[in-house]
């Protein structure tokens, strides 16, 4: 761990201090983190917790990975921002290596995941008008129910989560919503106006919903036949989390466009990107899209270091191997408070017996035992530890889950 940060206020006082000055758009667990390293965090009182959430996969490489921190330190001493009004000496390597890692032609660098999704929507519409020949302002995008792609006004326009939608209309038109994992419904929704099908290969926020085998390959084939794009949102599922660089690789699928974020910034800076074929991303021309911070030198340097870690295949292998430990441990808990679970790689959605509490209540009990997770909906919690976690740490967390469930 790093040296303690001096503070004269404890967790409870700091939490109370936030109440009048922070917008109430989050309901965090009552823990105040002050330091972190690897898979562990420490609060202001010095209590240690195993991080089993990893910043919703933004911390795939753990807290303060030495290679990433060293890269950031060195870049901070050189150059942090130029805007895209000028070239910078870090962006070309980042784009080259990211495109090679993902097997794509071009990279559009942005900052946040929601920005990547918004950018993907714009690119798909532009492609529909310029390449497919859809009449002006008639392009549609087909999405899946229970999706989570972000919380901007356009994105919540095609959300089925009323918490995200309610009170934020009027909503952006041009989207069709179909059930997830239903190829027949998807085929019925696609027509001559369809620019793209936008889906998560695995629905994270919905509870780590994993589609049937063949679904992603079916989406690829359907979109190819219909002459529209397949846009895969890999912001949470990508970059090693499921045992492959991209989750679509489980079915050997190559989308037209992939949306990346979270882990691409190594838990240091927000970095996202839209990657895809030259035919698609090539529709953009100067002035049609941009970002002051997208592709900045600090982000590009950290992003390149992240790609370098993934190029070795080490983290993909860890996710696969440790995923077996996770699955075996959860299998043993079915009937002991766990009703069912869905897991792929080092990522799981766990449905707890509602009689034992809500997902929030189970998360709070785990927190008191030194394990940090987060609920999704109802009595479901998600587990997504850093890919640097050890098998021993993982088994310890699962043991703690068993303890809090059987003690209820």
N, C-alpha and C positions, 0 to 999 in steps of 0.2 A: 504494500500500500504506500501511497505518497504520504508525506509528512502531514500531520493534522492541521486543519485550517482553524485558525483562532476565531472563536465566536463566544460571545457572552450570553447567547440565547439558545435554549434547548429546543427540541422538536416541537413541543406543544406551543411554546411562545411563537416560534417561527410560523407555524401553521395558522395561529390566530392572527398574526401580522399580515398574512396574505389576504385574509377574508375581505377587508374593506377596499383593497387596492387592485386586486386581480379580478378580471372578468371571470365569471363562474362558468366557463365553458368546459371545465374538466372536473372530475370527482376523484382525485387521486387517493390512493391508500395513504393512511396517516404515518408515513415514514419520510424523514427528511435526509436525503442522501448528501453526503459531503465529500466522499472519496470513493474511488473504485479502481480495481485492477483485475484483469482477467474476467472471471465469471463471478467475482465478488464485489459487493458494495458495502460501504460503512456509513452509518448515520452520524449525526452531530454528537451523539453521546458515545460513539465508539462501538455500537452494536453492529455485528457483521451479518450479512444476508447473502444467500446464493441467488443470483439473478437468473430466474427462469423465464424471463420475458425478452431480454436483450433488445429493449427499445423497439419492440414490434419488428425485429429482424434488422434494425439499423446497426446493431452491435454484433453482427455475425462473427466478427473476429475478436470479440471480447472488448472490455474496457481498456483503453489506452494501450493498444497493441504496439509493442516497441518499434516495429518497422514503420507503422503509420505515424506515430508520434514523432519519430526522428525525421521523417519526411516533412511533416508539418512545421517542425521547428526550423529546419533548414530553409524551407520556402518562406517562412515569415521573415527571415533575415534578408531575403532577396526582393520579393515582389508579391503583392497580394491581389491587386486589382488594376486592370487597365480599361475595363469595359470592352465590348466587342468593336469599339471604334478603331482599335488597333489590334495587331496580332500580338500574341505573347508566346514565349519560348517553351511553354509546357503543354499547350493545347494539342498540337499535332501528334505528339507521342501518345497522349491520352486517347485521342480519337482512333489512332491507328491500332493501338493494342486492344481497346474495347471492341472495335469492330472485328478484329481477329478472334478475340475470345468468344464472341457471340455469333460468329459466322455471318456477319452482315457487311453491307457496303459502306454505309454512311452513318454518322452520329450527329444528333442534334442535342447539344448540352443545355440543360436547364438546372434548376435548383431543387425544388421539392417534388414529391411524388405527384401531388395534384397538378403542378405545372406540367409534368410529363404527360399526364392524362389529357389535360386541356390541349397541349401541343399535338398529341396524337389525334385528337378529334379534329383539330384544324387541318392537319396534314391529310387525314382521310377524306374530309370534305373537299379540299382543294384537288386531291387526286380524282375524286368522283367527277368534278366539273371539267378538269383539264384533260384527263385521260379516258375515263369511262364515258363521258359525255352526258351525264345527268343534267337535266335542265336546271338553270340557276335557282338557288335557294330551295331545292326540292330534295337534297340528299338526306338520307336517313341512316341511322346507326342502330343496329340491333344489340341489345345488352341483356344480361341475365338478372332475374329477380334475386334478391338477397345479396346483391353486389355491394362491394365497398371500393370505390375508386378515389375518394377524397370528399371534401366538403365545400368546394366552391359552388356558386349558384348554378352553373351549368351542370356540374356533376350531381348535385342533389336533385336536379330535375329528373334524373332517371334512376334515382334510388327508390327502393321500396321500404326503407326504414323511416317511419314517420317521425322519429326523434330527429333525424337529420333534415327532414323535409318541412315539417310543420312550421308555419310562420315565415317561410322564406320565399313564397311565390311573389309574382307570377313566374312560372317555370319556363325554361328554354325548350322550344319544340324540336322535333326532328329525331326523336328516339322511340324505339319499340322495345318493350320489355317482354321477355319470354321466360319460362321456367329454366333454371339451370339444369344441366345434365339431361336435356330433352331435345334430341336431334330432330324429331318430327315437328315439334313446335318451332324450332329454329328455322327449319326449311320452309314452313308455312309463312313465316314472317318476312323472309327475304324476297325482295322483288327487284324490279329494274331501277328503283331509286336507291337501293342499299349501297352505301359507300363502304361500310365495314361491319363486321361482327366484333365487338369488344367484350372480352371476358377475362376473368382471372382463371388461370389453369387450376388453381386451388383457391377456394373462397376463404380468406383468412378471417376477416371480421365476423363472418357468418358462423364461425365455429370450426374452421379448418375442414370445410366440405370438399371432399375428394370425389371427382366424377368417376363414373364407371370406366373400366378399361375400354378404349376405343372411342370415347367421346371426343377427345381432342383431335384424334386422327379424322373423325367424322366431320368435325368443324372445319378442319383444313380442306377436306375433300369437297364439302358443301360449298365453301366460299370460293374455291377454285372453279367449280362448275358454274356458280352463279355470277362469276366475274366481279367479286367484291373482295375486300381485304380482310384478312384475319389479323386482328390487333390483340396481342396477349399482354395483359397487365401482370408483369412479374415483379412488381415493386416490393411485395413481401415474399413471394415464393422463389424469386430468383437469387442468383449469386451464391449458390452453395447450399441453401437451406434444406432442400429436399434430397440431396445426394448427387445432384447434377448441377452444372452451372445454371441451367434454366429448367424449370419444372416441365416444360413441354418436351424436353429430351426423354422423359420417361416413355413417351410414345413416338420418339424419333420424328417429331413434328417441327417444321420450320415455318413460323408465321411470317407475314409480310412486314409486320412492325412489332417490336417488343418495347415495352415501357419499363424502365429501370429506375431505382431510387434507393432510399433507405441505406442498405449496406454499402452502396457505391461511395458513400462519404465516410465510411470507416468509423462512424460514430464521432466524427470530429467536426465536419462541416456538412451542410446540406448539399448533396450532389444528386442530380437525376439526369436521365438521358432518354431520348427516343432513338432507337437504332432500327435500321431496316434496309430494304433494298434501295438501290439508286433510282429505280423507276418511281418509287413512292416519295422518298425524301427529296428527290431532285425537283419536285414540283414547287418547292419554296424558292422565292427570289428575294433579293435585298429589300428590306423594308416591310415585308409581309409578316414577319414574326421576329421576336427578339427577346432579350433579357439582359439587363445591365450586368448582373452577376453571373449569368450562365456561362460556363467555360472559363471562369476566372482562374488565374495562375495557381492560387492556393488549392482550389477545388480540383483543378486538373492534376496537380502534383499528388494530392491525396488519392484521387481516383485512379491514377496510374499505379500507385503503390498497392491499392486494393486489387486491381487487375493482376498485378504481379503475384500476389498471394494466391489468387485463384488459378493462375496459369500452371502452378505446380500440381494441382489436383488434390493436394493434401486435405483441404477443407471439405471438398466434395466427398472424399473417402471417409473422413471423420463423421460427417453427417450420416452417411450410409451405415457405418459400423455402430456408432452410438445410437442411431435410430433403432437398431435391433435391441439394444439395451432398454431403450425407452419403451418399445413395443412389448417386450417380455415383461417389464415391470408393470405396465398398465394392464396387460392380460391377467396378471396375478391379482389385480385389484377389482376386476369385474366380479360383481356379486358382493364385494366388500365396500360398498359405497359408490363404486363406479358402475353406472348403468351400461354405458358403451363409450367407445372412443374411436377417433379417426386419426391416423398418423401416417405421415410420409417423411422419411428422413428424420431430422431432428425437430419435428414440428407436430403437435398434436392438439386436437380439440377433445376435451374430456367432459362427458355429460355425467354429472353427479346426481345421485338420488335426490330429488327435490325435497324429500322428507328430512334430509340432513342439512338443508340450507340452500340459499341462493349462491350463485357463483361469486358474488361480492362477499358474502359471509364466509365462504370457504377460503377465498383469497385473504381475508383479514386474519383468519385462524392460521393459515400458513405463514403469513407475515410475522405473527407473534412467535412462531417457531423458527424463524430465520430463513424463510424461503419466500421469494417474491414472484408472484404470478399475477395474471389479470383475468377478470371475467369477460365474457363476451355478452351473451344474452341468457336470461333465465338462470339455470343452474349449470351452465357450461363455463369451464375455464380453459385457457389456452396455455400450452407449454411450448416455449421456443427459446431455449437457453443459447448462450453463445456457442459457436462451434468449437470453441476452445475448452469447453467443460470436459471434465474427466468422467470415465465410467463410474468411478467411486463417488464423485459428487452427484452424478445423476441418480445412482441407486440411493444415495442418502436423501435426495429430494423426494423420490418416490416413497421411501420409507416414511418420510415426514407426512406426505399426503395420506398414506395409509393410517398413520397415527391420528391425524385430525378427523378423518372420516370415521374410523372405528370408535373414537372417543366421543363422537357426537351423540 
